[in-house]
Every structure is written in C-alpha cells, then in structure tokens.
Amino acid sequence: MNPVTNIVVIFTLTYLGIAMGRVPGLKLNRVGIVLLGAIGMMIFGGVTADRAVSFVNWPTICLLFGFFVISAQLRLSGFYNLVAEGISARLGHPARFLLVLMVVTGGLSSVLNHDIVCYVFTPIVGVALLRKQLNPVPFLVALAIASNIGAAATLIGNPQDMMIGQVAQLSFGRYLLWSSVPVLFAMGCAYGLIWTLSKNNLSLATTPAAEQAGPTYLYNRTHTIKGVVILAVVVGLFFSGLPKEIIALAAAAIHLASPKFRTEQLLGLVDWPILVLFMALFIVTGAFQTTGCGEQAVQWLAHAGFNLNTPFNLTLTTAALSNLINNSPTVMLLLKVVNLNHPVTAYILALANSFGGSLIIIGSVSNIIVVQQARDLGVKISFWDFARLGLPVTLSALAGLLAWAALLG
C-alpha cells in the first residue's frame, strides 16, 4: 500500500479503537491506542519526526501544561478539599445543596481543569452523602454534568476548548460574552431537571461499607491565597493581547519556584496522559489532513445536502461523535474539516462538545472519573442512572445553544 492508503487505514483504525475504548487481548486504553496510531503514522505513513513535531499545536500543549501546574498548586494547598468540605456541610437542605454543588462545580470548572474538580470533589461529597443516608447517585451525576456545562463557559475550562481557542485564535472575552447565555440556560435546565427527576428518590436504605474520601491535602491559607491570586491574574491577563500560553507558563514557573511544594509534587499531579493524548492526536489528525480525504468527505456531505458548517448540523455531529469517541478526539477531528473563518463556528464547536459530553458516561472524561470514584466508595452509577438525567439535560442544553445561535444570526 502507498503512504496515503496507509495513513487512511491507520487513522480509521485509531478512531475505531477510540470508539471501542480498548483492543481485545491488550491492556491498552484510549491514550495508548492514539499513541500507537501516531507511531504507526511515522512507521507506515511516511511521516518524518520533523513533520510529526510540526503537526503538534505547541501553544495548546503549553497552555494545558501551565494550567495543570496551576491546578496542582491549588490542590496541594488544600483549596479543593476546603471547597468540597464546605459544600458538603450544606446537606441539611438537599435542594439547596444540589444548587450549591452545581454552581460551585460549574464555576470552578470554568477556570480550572474540570477533570481535577470532579476527581477531588467526588469522594468528599460522596462520603458526606452516604453518612447523611442520602442517595449519592443523582448528586454525583449532577456534579459531572455541572462540570461539563461550566467548562464550556470559557476557553480554559477543558482541554478541547483550550485547543479550539488556540487553533481558531479566538478572543477570550468575546467567547465569554457569547457563551454566557447558553451556559447559564443549560445550568438552569440541568438543576431543574435533575432535582425534578430525583427529589422522590433521595433516601438510602443501606449505606455501602466504603467510606474513604480519597487523598486529603491539609489547608494552607498562605499558599491557597497565592494560588487564587495568581489564577485571577492569569484570567485577567487573558483579556489582553498577550499570548495565553506564555501567561499560563509564567504562572506555572512561579509555582514551580515554590518554597513550600517540591517540584516532583507539582509535576506528579500534572495529567501527563492527557498531554500525550493531545500530542498523539495532533499527529494522527495532521497526517490524515495531508491526504485531503477529510475535505473530500465534507464536500461529499454538502453535495448530499448535509452542510457540516451550519449550526444545527455541527451541533448534532459534535454531540453525537462526543458520545461515540469522546469529546477530545471529536474536536481534534472536526477542527481539521470545519470552516473556522467565522468565530461562531468555533463557538458552537466548543459549547456543543461540552454540552454533548453530558449525555452518557463515556461522553466526557469527567463523567468516567466520577463513576470510577463513586465505585471506590461502593456506589454504583449505571449507564441508565447517568443517561436518565444526562439525556434530558443534554437535549435542553443543545436546544438552548441552537436557539441562541439562531437569535444572533
């Protein structure tokens, strides 16, 4: 086979592996599958090392790394544990607790890594709910959904939106203004629907034995204030014309030069698999783009009456693919084929992948984190438990997004 055919075959197999989540007989996860795809492109696709490096969007990788370090410093300072315990103290009024949980989770997810928010909050909130004899399932599903919706509010809430902002060169402030209405609408719908569908099923007959709240970091007031102030400065500087990745790296450098936390502590909390996943995806999709097959497929769809660049079709495609192959690979793929000349196309892509990720468990990494953390507590969140809440919330959020896009023309 010639290199073009090899590239198309490797690309297809890689995305098929992502959709399956595993390879029979092997211990590979999605990160390993994509990494093998990138290696395959270099061995069989004729992609040289220099070419592979050129495919990677390094500003996105640097921005991600910077925020991982910022988030790690806040985690080590006890900030996340403090907030989670503060939320858990409001369990006396379940409706109010659900509202506080979703608002705080969504707010933090808009400026910090929403996967880390879910990772830290789930065990603390879950244990508090179990001790109160409340069914933790609807609250933990709400936690995951709120993190997905909140992450869509800014271009730094999740890795795929960071990538969209960097590749499409979006204005941080303009995106925030455009996204605020559909995000607030989606959060309001999520709260109303989850409470309505769950309020009659809050009692818990038996309490699972597991009561481990996960790793706890002692609260350090000085370094928490330091982390929050630096985060606020970083977000403020994003409204300027300075390169976002340089701002994030500068903040990371300040934290790495810490008198309190060792370098290995901070770097140990960096999500290295996500960075590897994105770099490998850049290589796989970059090699595929050189074949021209992606553009040909889009043109064929347009001739068949399906214009991928219209708001409805892009929203539908993004949400569907996010739940088939996860939202990060979806965004990486669509960035190579949609027309980013109009900022609204990029806005819809950013919001639709985040909203669509709330549909079922595999739609977003944060969902998977919540389900796995809950399992460690002895709490089972089934596919149906998640979907019965995620489906109406996702449909409402996507409908609000489409209505907002139509209203603004």
QUIHURA-V478098 format. One record per residue. N is the residue number from 1. RES is the residue in one letter. D_FIRST is the distance of its C-alpha to the first C-alpha in Angstrom with 2 decimals. Layout:
n:N res:RES d_first:D_FIRST
n:N res:RES d_first:D_FIRST
This chain:
n:1 res:M d_first:0.00
n:2 res:N d_first:3.79
n:3 res:P d_first:6.64
n:4 res:V d_first:8.13
n:5 res:T d_first:6.07
n:6 res:N d_first:6.33
n:7 res:I d_first:9.87
n:8 res:V d_first:10.77
n:9 res:V d_first:9.98
n:10 res:I d_first:11.91
n:11 res:F d_first:14.52
n:12 res:T d_first:15.11
n:13 res:L d_first:15.51
n:14 res:T d_first:17.75
n:15 res:Y d_first:19.97
n:16 res:L d_first:20.19
n:17 res:G d_first:21.39
n:18 res:I d_first:23.81
n:19 res:A d_first:25.20
n:20 res:M d_first:25.75
n:21 res:G d_first:27.17
n:22 res:R d_first:26.16
n:23 res:V d_first:23.75
n:24 res:P d_first:25.51
n:25 res:G d_first:26.70
n:26 res:L d_first:26.21
n:27 res:K d_first:28.72
n:28 res:L d_first:26.40
n:29 res:N d_first:27.85
n:30 res:R d_first:26.32
n:31 res:V d_first:26.61
n:32 res:G d_first:24.75
n:33 res:I d_first:21.94
n:34 res:V d_first:21.52
n:35 res:L d_first:21.87
n:36 res:L d_first:19.06
n:37 res:G d_first:16.90
n:38 res:A d_first:18.00
n:39 res:I d_first:17.37
n:40 res:G d_first:13.81
n:41 res:M d_first:13.32
n:42 res:M d_first:14.83
n:43 res:I d_first:13.05
n:44 res:F d_first:9.36
n:45 res:G d_first:9.84
n:46 res:G d_first:11.71
n:47 res:V d_first:14.94
n:48 res:T d_first:17.85
n:49 res:A d_first:21.01
n:50 res:D d_first:23.00
n:51 res:R d_first:20.63
n:52 res:A d_first:20.62
n:53 res:V d_first:24.41
n:54 res:S d_first:24.72
n:55 res:F d_first:23.13
n:56 res:V d_first:25.93
n:57 res:N d_first:29.09
n:58 res:W d_first:31.55
n:59 res:P d_first:34.70
n:60 res:T d_first:33.70
n:61 res:I d_first:33.13
n:62 res:C d_first:36.45
n:63 res:L d_first:38.26
n:64 res:L d_first:37.08
n:65 res:F d_first:38.14
n:66 res:G d_first:41.48
n:67 res:F d_first:42.26
n:68 res:F d_first:41.30
n:69 res:V d_first:43.92
n:70 res:I d_first:46.45
n:71 res:S d_first:46.02
n:72 res:A d_first:46.28
n:73 res:Q d_first:49.59
n:74 res:L d_first:51.03
n:75 res:R d_first:50.00
n:76 res:L d_first:51.61
n:77 res:S d_first:54.74
n:78 res:G d_first:55.24
n:79 res:F d_first:54.75
n:80 res:Y d_first:52.43
n:81 res:N d_first:54.67
n:82 res:L d_first:57.73
n:83 res:V d_first:56.38
n:84 res:A d_first:55.11
n:85 res:E d_first:58.49
n:86 res:G d_first:60.29
n:87 res:I d_first:58.41
n:88 res:S d_first:59.12
n:89 res:A d_first:62.83
n:90 res:R d_first:63.00
n:91 res:L d_first:62.41
n:92 res:G d_first:65.93
n:93 res:H d_first:64.81
n:94 res:P d_first:61.40
n:95 res:A d_first:60.91
n:96 res:R d_first:61.70
n:97 res:F d_first:59.60
n:98 res:L d_first:56.54
n:99 res:L d_first:57.13
n:100 res:V d_first:57.54
n:101 res:L d_first:54.51
n:102 res:M d_first:52.25
n:103 res:V d_first:53.75
n:104 res:V d_first:53.59
n:105 res:T d_first:50.07
n:106 res:G d_first:48.85
n:107 res:G d_first:50.73
n:108 res:L d_first:49.41
n:109 res:S d_first:45.84
n:110 res:S d_first:46.06
n:111 res:V d_first:46.62
n:112 res:L d_first:45.24
n:113 res:N d_first:42.16
n:114 res:H d_first:42.71
n:115 res:D d_first:40.86
n:116 res:I d_first:43.47
n:117 res:V d_first:46.26
n:118 res:C d_first:45.19
n:119 res:Y d_first:44.72
n:120 res:V d_first:48.26
n:121 res:F d_first:50.09
n:122 res:T d_first:48.93
n:123 res:P d_first:50.73
n:124 res:I d_first:53.87
n:125 res:V d_first:54.23
n:126 res:G d_first:53.27
n:127 res:V d_first:55.93
n:128 res:A d_first:58.54
n:129 res:L d_first:57.87
n:130 res:L d_first:58.12
n:131 res:R d_first:61.39
n:132 res:K d_first:62.72
n:133 res:Q d_first:61.83
n:134 res:L d_first:59.58
n:135 res:N d_first:56.33
n:136 res:P d_first:53.66
n:137 res:V d_first:50.77
n:138 res:P d_first:51.49
n:139 res:F d_first:52.34
n:140 res:L d_first:49.19
n:141 res:V d_first:47.01
n:142 res:A d_first:49.00
n:143 res:L d_first:48.26
n:144 res:A d_first:44.48
n:145 res:I d_first:44.78
n:146 res:A d_first:47.16
n:147 res:S d_first:44.83
n:148 res:N d_first:41.97
n:149 res:I d_first:44.32
n:150 res:G d_first:46.05
n:151 res:A d_first:42.85
n:152 res:A d_first:42.11
n:153 res:A d_first:45.35
n:154 res:T d_first:44.08
n:155 res:L d_first:40.98
n:156 res:I d_first:41.46
n:157 res:G d_first:41.92
n:158 res:N d_first:38.42
n:159 res:P d_first:35.25
n:160 res:Q d_first:33.34
n:161 res:D d_first:36.32
n:162 res:M d_first:36.59
n:163 res:M d_first:33.02
n:164 res:I d_first:33.80
n:165 res:G d_first:36.94
n:166 res:Q d_first:35.30
n:167 res:V d_first:32.30
n:168 res:A d_first:34.53
n:169 res:Q d_first:37.43
n:170 res:L d_first:39.90
n:171 res:S d_first:43.61
n:172 res:F d_first:44.75
n:173 res:G d_first:48.09
n:174 res:R d_first:46.93
n:175 res:Y d_first:44.41
n:176 res:L d_first:47.19
n:177 res:L d_first:49.52
n:178 res:W d_first:47.01
n:179 res:S d_first:45.91
n:180 res:S d_first:49.40
n:181 res:V d_first:50.51
n:182 res:P d_first:47.55
n:183 res:V d_first:47.49
n:184 res:L d_first:51.24
n:185 res:F d_first:51.02
n:186 res:A d_first:48.23
n:187 res:M d_first:50.22
n:188 res:G d_first:53.35
n:189 res:C d_first:51.65
n:190 res:A d_first:50.11
n:191 res:Y d_first:53.52
n:192 res:G d_first:55.31
n:193 res:L d_first:52.87
n:194 res:I d_first:52.43
n:195 res:W d_first:56.20
n:196 res:T d_first:57.03
n:197 res:L d_first:54.59
n:198 res:S d_first:55.57
n:199 res:K d_first:59.26
n:200 res:N d_first:60.49
n:201 res:N d_first:58.25
n:202 res:L d_first:59.13
n:203 res:S d_first:61.25
n:204 res:L d_first:59.88
n:205 res:A d_first:61.57
n:206 res:T d_first:60.34
n:207 res:T d_first:59.04
n:208 res:P d_first:56.02
n:209 res:A d_first:57.02
n:210 res:A d_first:54.48
n:211 res:E d_first:56.03
n:212 res:Q d_first:53.96
n:213 res:A d_first:53.45
n:214 res:G d_first:50.68
n:215 res:P d_first:51.00
n:216 res:T d_first:54.05
n:217 res:Y d_first:54.63
n:218 res:L d_first:58.26
n:219 res:Y d_first:59.21
n:220 res:N d_first:59.87
n:221 res:R d_first:61.62
n:222 res:T d_first:61.26
n:223 res:H d_first:57.53
n:224 res:T d_first:56.95
n:225 res:I d_first:58.83
n:226 res:K d_first:56.87
n:227 res:G d_first:53.53
n:228 res:V d_first:54.66
n:229 res:V d_first:56.11
n:230 res:I d_first:52.99
n:231 res:L d_first:50.85
n:232 res:A d_first:53.28
n:233 res:V d_first:53.13
n:234 res:V d_first:49.32
n:235 res:V d_first:49.26
n:236 res:G d_first:52.02
n:237 res:L d_first:50.19
n:238 res:F d_first:47.13
n:239 res:F d_first:49.34
n:240 res:S d_first:49.62
n:241 res:G d_first:47.18
n:242 res:L d_first:46.22
n:243 res:P d_first:42.57
n:244 res:K d_first:42.24
n:245 res:E d_first:40.13
n:246 res:I d_first:42.84
n:247 res:I d_first:45.54
n:248 res:A d_first:43.82
n:249 res:L d_first:43.12
n:250 res:A d_first:46.75
n:251 res:A d_first:47.98
n:252 res:A d_first:45.77
n:253 res:A d_first:47.21
n:254 res:I d_first:50.73
n:255 res:H d_first:50.04
n:256 res:L d_first:48.41
n:257 res:A d_first:51.61
n:258 res:S d_first:53.57
n:259 res:P d_first:56.85
n:260 res:K d_first:56.35
n:261 res:F d_first:52.75
n:262 res:R d_first:50.79
n:263 res:T d_first:47.41
n:264 res:E d_first:45.76
n:265 res:Q d_first:47.44
n:266 res:L d_first:46.02
n:267 res:L d_first:42.51
n:268 res:G d_first:42.59
n:269 res:L d_first:42.82
n:270 res:V d_first:39.90
n:271 res:D d_first:37.06
n:272 res:W d_first:34.42
n:273 res:P d_first:31.83
n:274 res:I d_first:32.03
n:275 res:L d_first:31.47
n:276 res:V d_first:28.42
n:277 res:L d_first:27.13
n:278 res:F d_first:27.59
n:279 res:M d_first:26.06
n:280 res:A d_first:22.90
n:281 res:L d_first:22.82
n:282 res:F d_first:23.27
n:283 res:I d_first:20.16
n:284 res:V d_first:18.00
n:285 res:T d_first:19.49
n:286 res:G d_first:19.67
n:287 res:A d_first:15.99
n:288 res:F d_first:15.51
n:289 res:Q d_first:18.29
n:290 res:T d_first:16.69
n:291 res:T d_first:14.15
n:292 res:G d_first:17.29
n:293 res:C d_first:16.33
n:294 res:G d_first:19.45
n:295 res:E d_first:21.78
n:296 res:Q d_first:20.50
n:297 res:A d_first:21.18
n:298 res:V d_first:24.62
n:299 res:Q d_first:25.43
n:300 res:W d_first:24.54
n:301 res:L d_first:26.83
n:302 res:A d_first:29.52
n:303 res:H d_first:29.50
n:304 res:A d_first:29.87
n:305 res:G d_first:32.90
n:306 res:F d_first:31.61
n:307 res:N d_first:32.05
n:308 res:L d_first:30.69
n:309 res:N d_first:33.06
n:310 res:T d_first:36.27
n:311 res:P d_first:38.19
n:312 res:F d_first:38.22
n:313 res:N d_first:34.54
n:314 res:L d_first:33.52
n:315 res:T d_first:36.03
n:316 res:L d_first:34.96
n:317 res:T d_first:31.23
n:318 res:T d_first:31.91
n:319 res:A d_first:34.31
n:320 res:A d_first:32.14
n:321 res:L d_first:29.01
n:322 res:S d_first:31.30
n:323 res:N d_first:32.42
n:324 res:L d_first:29.02
n:325 res:I d_first:27.08
n:326 res:N d_first:30.07
n:327 res:N d_first:31.30
n:328 res:S d_first:29.75
n:329 res:P d_first:26.06
n:330 res:T d_first:27.33
n:331 res:V d_first:28.95
n:332 res:M d_first:26.04
n:333 res:L d_first:23.82
n:334 res:L d_first:26.58
n:335 res:L d_first:27.56
n:336 res:K d_first:24.31
n:337 res:V d_first:24.95
n:338 res:V d_first:28.75
n:339 res:N d_first:31.16
n:340 res:L d_first:33.15
n:341 res:N d_first:35.48
n:342 res:H d_first:38.13
n:343 res:P d_first:39.26
n:344 res:V d_first:40.11
n:345 res:T d_first:36.44
n:346 res:A d_first:35.92
n:347 res:Y d_first:39.22
n:348 res:I d_first:38.19
n:349 res:L d_first:34.86
n:350 res:A d_first:36.82
n:351 res:L d_first:39.48
n:352 res:A d_first:37.41
n:353 res:N d_first:35.08
n:354 res:S d_first:38.21
n:355 res:F d_first:40.24
n:356 res:G d_first:37.42
n:357 res:G d_first:36.98
n:358 res:S d_first:40.40
n:359 res:L d_first:39.52
n:360 res:I d_first:38.43
n:361 res:I d_first:38.12
n:362 res:I d_first:34.38
n:363 res:G d_first:34.63
n:364 res:S d_first:35.69
n:365 res:V d_first:35.81
n:366 res:S d_first:39.57
n:367 res:N d_first:39.96
n:368 res:I d_first:38.25
n:369 res:I d_first:40.47
n:370 res:V d_first:43.60
n:371 res:V d_first:42.76
n:372 res:Q d_first:42.02
n:373 res:Q d_first:45.14
n:374 res:A d_first:47.22
n:375 res:R d_first:46.06
n:376 res:D d_first:47.37
n:377 res:L d_first:50.72
n:378 res:G d_first:50.72
n:379 res:V d_first:49.99
n:380 res:K d_first:47.36
n:381 res:I d_first:45.74
n:382 res:S d_first:43.94
n:383 res:F d_first:41.25
n:384 res:W d_first:44.07
n:385 res:D d_first:46.44
n:386 res:F d_first:44.07
n:387 res:A d_first:42.90
n:388 res:R d_first:46.48
n:389 res:L d_first:47.25
n:390 res:G d_first:43.89
n:391 res:L d_first:43.28
n:392 res:P d_first:46.51
n:393 res:V d_first:46.35
n:394 res:T d_first:42.79
n:395 res:L d_first:43.62
n:396 res:S d_first:46.80
n:397 res:A d_first:45.13
n:398 res:L d_first:42.39
n:399 res:A d_first:45.08
n:400 res:G d_first:47.11
n:401 res:L d_first:44.18
n:402 res:L d_first:43.59
n:403 res:A d_first:47.34
n:404 res:W d_first:47.60
n:405 res:A d_first:44.74
n:406 res:A d_first:46.41
n:407 res:L d_first:49.82
n:408 res:L d_first:48.67
n:409 res:G d_first:46.85
